[in-house]
Amino acid sequence: MVDKISAASRQIKTAIWMHFERKDSVSIHTLSWAGYQILIDLCAKNGIQREIEDSPILKEMGKLSEVITVIRKPHNFFKHSDKDIDSTVKHFPDSNFIILLMACQYFSKLTGDLFFEGRILQAWFCLKYPEHAPKEWISNLDNIAKIINPNDYEFFLEMILRNKT
């Protein structure tokens, strides 16, 4: 038996591995969104605010539905072909790590913990984009950031491999 939180964590962990292994971005996107969707649904049921879906600014502007449609377009395109069999979609591979980071945040809010792969992804993000990283993520990385290159995917993959059980 697999429960929803376990299914989501397995999908997100696998997508993180694929990210650091530099696997196919469409596959990463599809797997990331599958886990993300489970987590945002669980957050909604548990009264946990979601960054996009519960955005008061987007609601106030009357743009919430439009933004969600645009964000989900590639995900829906990769899952279904009943209405748009001959169409194409613009895919932004860098959006994958953003969905993964958000999924990790929601997993953490739901469980009070974060799996190892999620912590590695956060560390990578802090090193690659320190100007956009939350201060609480960076606080423990000051010394590491001077040594590790955020473009060294092999390093992050090695960190995951060392903890593989």
N, C-alpha and C positions, 0 to 999 in steps of 0.2 A: 504494500500500500504506500502511496505517495500523497502527502498533503500538498496544499497550494503553496505554502511558504517554502517547502522543500523543493518542489518543482521549479519555482522561481529562482531559488538560490542555485540550483544545478544549471539552469539555463544561463544565468548571469555569470557564474563561475566559468562555464565553458566558453562563453562569448569573450570574457576577459582573456582567457588562454589564447583564443583565436586572435584577439587584438595584438597581443605581444608576439605571437607567432607570425603575424602579418598575413593571415589567411584572407580569404575572399570577403570583401566588405559587404556584399549583399547578404551572404550567409550570416555574418556577424550582426548585421542590422536586423535580420529576421529573428534571430535567436534573442538578441537584446530586447527587442520590442515584445516578444512573447513573455519574457520574465518581467519586464517593466509593466506590462498590462496587468498581470496578476497582482503585482505589488501596489499599483495605484488603485485597483479595485479593492484590495484589502485595506488600504489606507482610508478610502472613502467609507467603507463599512465600520472602521474603527475611529472615525472622526479625526483623522490625521490630515492636516492640510497638505495639499499637493501644489507644487510650485506653479504649474501651468493650469491644470484643470480647475483649480479653486482660486485663480488669480483675481483679486478684487479690482485691480486696475483694468484688466481685460474685460471683466464683466461690466464695469462702469463705462468703458468705451464702446461697449456693444460689439466687441471683436472676439470674444472668447470662442464662439463656434467657428469663426473663420480661421483663427490661429490653430485650433485643434485640427481642423480639416487639412490645413496646409502641412502641419507637422506629421500627421498620420498618413498623408498621401503615399509616400514610398512604401511604408509598412503594409498598407492595404493593397497596393499594387503588387507587392511581392507575394501576398497571400492568396489573392483572388484573381480570377480572369473571366468572371461571368458577364461583366458589363464592358470591359475595355480590352478585348482580346488582341486588337491590333495597335494599341497605343504604346507609348513609352513614358518614362518618368525620369525626372532629374534626381539623381542620387548624390548626396554629399557624404562621402565616407567619414569625414571628421565628425559628423553628427553621431556616429556610433559611440564614441567614448563619452559624449555628453549624456546620452541615454543610459549608458552603463553607470556613470557617476550618479545620476539621479536615482537609478534603481538601487544602487548601494546605499544612498541616503535613506530611501524609503524602507529598505530592508532593516537598516539600523534603527530607524524610528519604530518599526513594528516589533523588533525582537530585542532591542537594547544592546545589540552586539553587531559585529560585522566580520564576515569570514575573511580569511587571510588574503585571498585574491583581491577582494575589495579594498583592503588596506594598501596593497601594493599598487592598485590602480590610482588610489588617492595620492600616494607618494609620488608616483610618476607624474600625475597632473600638477602637483605642487612644484616639482622640479622643472617641468616643461613650461608651465604657465603661472609662475609665482605671483604675477600681478593680478591674477584672477582667482587665486586659491583662497579659500576661507582661512582666516587667521588660526583657527583651532587646528586645521590640518597642518599648517606650516610650523606651528610652535615646536614640534618635535623634530623638525627636519633641518634646522639651521646648519648644523655641522655636516650633515649628509649632503646637502645641496652644494657644498663647496667641492665635493669629491666626485659626485655622480653626474654624468651627462644624461639629460632626459631623452636624448635621441638614441641612447644605447638600449634598444629593445632587448638585446640579448641579456643584459644585466637584469632587467625586470623579469624576463622569462626564467632566468636562473634562480631568482628569488622565489618564484612560484614553484619551480622544480624542487628546490631544497626543502620545501614544506609539504610536498605531495605525500599523501599517505595512502 
